[in-house]
Amino acid sequence: MSFSGEDVRDRHTRVHTRSSPGFLERLGETMVGMAVGVVLFFLSFYVLFTNEGRAIRTASSLDEGLAQVVTLHPDVYVDPQNNGRLVHLSASLRTAQPLYDPNYKVSVQAVKLKRNVEMYQWVESQESRDYQENGETKTETTYTYNTEWKSEIVNSRNFDKEIGHVNPSAMAVESVTVVAPDVWVGHFSLSRGLIDQINNFKTLSLSALYVADPFLTVYEDYFYHTANPRRPEVGDVRVSFSYAGLSAEGTFLGPAQKVSVVAMQNEDKLMPFKTKSKDTLEILYLEELTAEEVFAREHQYNMMMTWTLRAGGWLLMFIGINMTMRIFYTLVDWVPVLRELVSVGVTLFAMCVSCSLALLTISVGWLFYRPLVAALIAAVASLPVLVTYARKAEKKHQ
């Protein structure tokens, strides 16, 4: 190991030397990769199969909900006849009193008030490159140190060079999110699950706020625990505030947030609704929507999630097959031309097999729900195999 660097304070470079791995060592690494590949291969089947069941179950629950939902007028009082039924309601958020931070004298009438604390700290970044020299493999790593505002403690003990780049071990102030204990929409209180969906945080402007504390400075919507916020030092702290779900009319921040809710009525509470498919409907959108629009949005989200998990399952399968077949690449990696040919062949093989198996797995997931669609997908999946056998038969005939 050697050490060099032009700017000792901010940047330095280390070079690690290691001998090139032998065949047995490379073979051992390949065997470990094969084991990981097998795990990923079987995991992909689980992801693909369960995703189809989830997608169909969710779509069925949404169709059931749309058929049963009752739209309520925001000014109408609670009707006991709707107890246990799925209801839809669009109205403004309401809370009993403002949320207050006693440390900074900040008060906002909203569902959530978040205090975000950042500290000015040293941050280490790395850039590495490998190269060959005198038959040895060398890795040159350049470590660079900069100061940044970070919301998490950066442990300088893990730096390659801690001297001159020491960070404090804790912050004087902690980040925290305060949530209103009771939130209403119309004449109904929201469940905790519905409140958790209110996350449209906006930065609270501090420009009009008067600060009497001599140890605090307000600059660009931050409270700075330093006299000179434009030239911070390591260990300085700044605090910003954000809010979600305005819940009072006529405030300087604007009108109360309009929301659309679909949930089960239980007296004067909106609770989760259990469907026949064992799913839960507890939906909140931060805008005014009809019941039909709410369920259309949920169907779109379900479709996006389905295709995302399909792509993820296929990728797991492709990587798993590629890693499992890597043994052939290792056996010929001492012949450059043959090594490249094998690499391309393994990749193409993994691509074809993963596409076919992924489609077959999806078709099995649909088999018990929509047999015709499943049969069509299975036919498309079997095309590569049928084409391969057809070509073999043609060659034998020639």
QUIMOQUI-V77932 format. One record per backbone hydrogen bond with DSSP energy under -1.0 kcal/mol. NH is the residue of the N-H (numbers start at 1). CO is the residue of the C=O. E is the energy in kcal/mol with one decimal. If there is no record, write none. Layout:
nh: (NH NH)
co: (CO CO)
e: (E E)
//
This chain:
nh: (2 4 11 12 13 14 15 16 18 26 27 28 29 30 31 32 33 34 35 36 37 38 39 40 41 42 43 44 46 47 48 49 50 51 52 53 54 55 56 57 58 59 60 61 62 63 64 65 66 67 68 69 70 72 76 82 83 84 85 87 88 89 91 93 94 95 99 101 105 106 108 110 111 111 112 113 114 115 116 118 119 120 121 123 125 127 129 131 133 136 137 138 139 140 141 142 143 144 145 146 148 150 158 159 165 176 178 180 184 185 188 189 190 195 196 198 199 201 202 204 209 216 217 219 223 224 225 231 235 236 238 239 240 242 243 244 247 254 257 259 260 261 262 263 264 265 266 269 270 271 273 275 278 281 283 285 287 294 295 296 297 298 299 300 301 302 303 304 305 306 307 308 309 310 311 312 313 314 315 316 317 318 319 320 321 322 323 324 325 328 330 331 335 339 340 341 342 343 344 345 346 347 348 349 350 351 352 353 354 355 356 357 358 359 360 361 362 363 364 365 366 369 370 374 375 376 377 378 379 380 381 382 383 386 387 388 389 390 391 392 393 394 395 396 397 398)
co: (15 13 7 143 4 141 2 139 137 22 23 24 25 26 27 28 29 30 31 32 33 34 35 36 37 38 39 40 42 43 44 45 46 47 48 49 50 51 52 53 54 55 56 57 58 59 60 61 62 63 64 65 86 88 73 79 80 265 82 263 70 261 259 257 184 247 108 106 101 101 99 108 244 245 244 178 242 176 240 238 150 236 148 146 144 142 140 138 136 133 18 131 16 129 14 127 12 125 10 123 121 119 155 156 162 115 113 111 94 188 185 268 183 191 192 195 197 199 243 241 206 213 224 222 239 217 237 228 120 233 118 223 116 114 202 112 109 251 246 91 285 89 283 87 271 85 269 266 189 264 281 279 275 273 262 260 285 290 291 292 293 294 295 296 297 298 299 300 301 302 303 304 305 306 307 308 309 310 311 312 313 314 315 316 317 318 319 320 321 325 326 327 332 335 336 337 338 339 340 341 342 343 344 345 346 347 348 349 350 351 352 353 354 355 356 357 358 359 360 361 362 366 366 370 371 372 373 374 375 376 377 378 380 382 383 384 385 386 387 388 389 390 391 392 393 394)
e: (-1.2 -1.9 -2.8 -1.9 -3.0 -2.6 -1.3 -2.7 -2.5 -2.4 -2.6 -2.3 -2.2 -2.1 -2.2 -1.9 -2.2 -2.4 -2.0 -2.1 -2.5 -2.3 -1.7 -2.4 -2.4 -2.1 -2.2 -1.9 -1.4 -2.3 -2.6 -2.6 -2.4 -1.7 -1.4 -1.5 -2.5 -2.7 -2.3 -2.4 -2.6 -2.4 -2.3 -2.1 -2.4 -2.2 -2.2 -2.5 -2.5 -1.7 -1.1 -2.2 -1.9 -3.2 -1.3 -2.0 -1.7 -3.5 -2.3 -3.2 -2.8 -2.3 -1.8 -2.2 -2.1 -1.0 -3.2 -2.8 -1.1 -1.3 -2.3 -1.3 -1.1 -1.6 -2.0 -2.5 -3.3 -3.6 -2.8 -2.6 -2.8 -2.6 -2.9 -3.0 -2.6 -1.5 -1.6 -2.4 -2.6 -1.6 -2.1 -3.1 -2.7 -2.8 -3.1 -3.0 -3.0 -2.6 -2.8 -2.2 -2.6 -2.5 -1.4 -1.4 -2.8 -1.7 -3.2 -2.8 -2.9 -3.0 -1.8 -2.4 -2.8 -2.1 -2.1 -1.8 -1.2 -2.0 -2.5 -3.1 -1.4 -1.4 -1.9 -2.2 -3.1 -3.5 -3.1 -1.3 -2.7 -2.5 -2.4 -2.5 -2.3 -2.0 -2.3 -1.9 -2.1 -1.3 -2.8 -2.7 -2.5 -3.0 -2.4 -1.8 -3.3 -2.4 -2.9 -1.5 -2.4 -3.2 -1.8 -2.5 -1.6 -2.8 -2.6 -2.5 -1.2 -2.1 -2.2 -2.0 -2.2 -2.0 -2.1 -2.0 -2.4 -2.4 -2.2 -2.4 -2.6 -2.2 -2.3 -2.1 -2.3 -2.0 -2.4 -2.3 -2.7 -2.6 -2.4 -2.2 -2.0 -2.8 -2.7 -2.4 -2.6 -2.3 -2.6 -2.1 -2.2 -1.4 -2.0 -1.9 -2.1 -2.9 -2.0 -2.0 -2.5 -2.1 -2.2 -2.5 -2.9 -2.0 -2.5 -2.5 -2.7 -2.2 -2.5 -2.6 -2.3 -2.0 -2.2 -2.9 -2.3 -2.1 -2.3 -2.4 -2.2 -2.3 -1.9 -1.9 -1.5 -1.4 -3.2 -2.1 -2.3 -1.9 -2.4 -2.4 -2.0 -2.0 -2.4 -1.6 -1.1 -2.5 -2.8 -2.0 -2.3 -2.2 -2.1 -2.1 -2.5 -2.1 -2.2 -2.3 -2.1 -1.9)
//
